[in-house]
Amino acid sequence: MTTPVCTTASSAAVPPTSYTSFSSYVRARGPVLLRTARSLTANPNDAEDLLQTALAKTFVAWERIEDHRALDGYVRRALLNTRTSQWRKRKVDEFCCEELPEPAGAVPADPAEQQVLHDAMWRAVMRLPDRQRAMVVLRYYEDLSEAQTAEVLGVSVGTVKSAVSRALRKLREDPELAPVR
C-alpha cells in the first residue's frame, strides 16, 4: 500500500467534480470503512462519529491527494490518528458492543454457535491493550499484511510481529475462549 502524496496547493473552494468523486468514494467504501471504525471503538455511535471525522479530514485534503488508488489507506490512517488522539485526550472506560461489525450475507452453518464464538472473540479482542487491539484489528479483521499494518501504524514490521504475537498469546490464554478451543 502506498501512502497518498499531497501537494501544497490550497483549496478554498472545492470544485463540484471533487464533491462528486468524494461522494462516490464514500458510497462505495463507506461500509468497509465503518467496519474499520467499529473495530477501533467499543460503541457503534462512536464508530460513526470517528468515521465522519476521518472522512471530513479526507474531504479537506481531497484535491491534494494525488494517488486516489490509496484512499483506503489514507482514510484508515485518519481513523487511527483520530482514535489515537481521542485515547490520549481522555481515558474513558470502553464496553463491548452488542453488535459485531460482520458483513451481511455470510450465513454460518449454525448461527447460534457462530454468534457465541464471535461474541466471545470480540470481547477478548476488546480487552487487549489499545495498541495490540489496533494491530490485531488491522491484521485479522481488515486483512492487512504485516507490512501494511506497520505502514498504517507508523511502526516497524518487527514491532507488528511481536505485538501481534503477544496479543494472540493473550487471546489463547483468555479463559472466556477456553470452551471454543
Secondary structure, DSSP 8 states (H G I E B T S, - for coil): -----B-----SS--HHHHHHHHHHHHHHHHHHHHHHHHH-SSHHHHHHHHHHHHHHHHHHGGGB--GGGHHHHHHHHHHHHHHHHHHH--------SS----TT---SSHHHHHHHHHHHHHHHHTS-HHHHHHHIIIIIS---HHHHHHHHTS-HHHHHHHHHHHHHHHHH-GGGGGG-
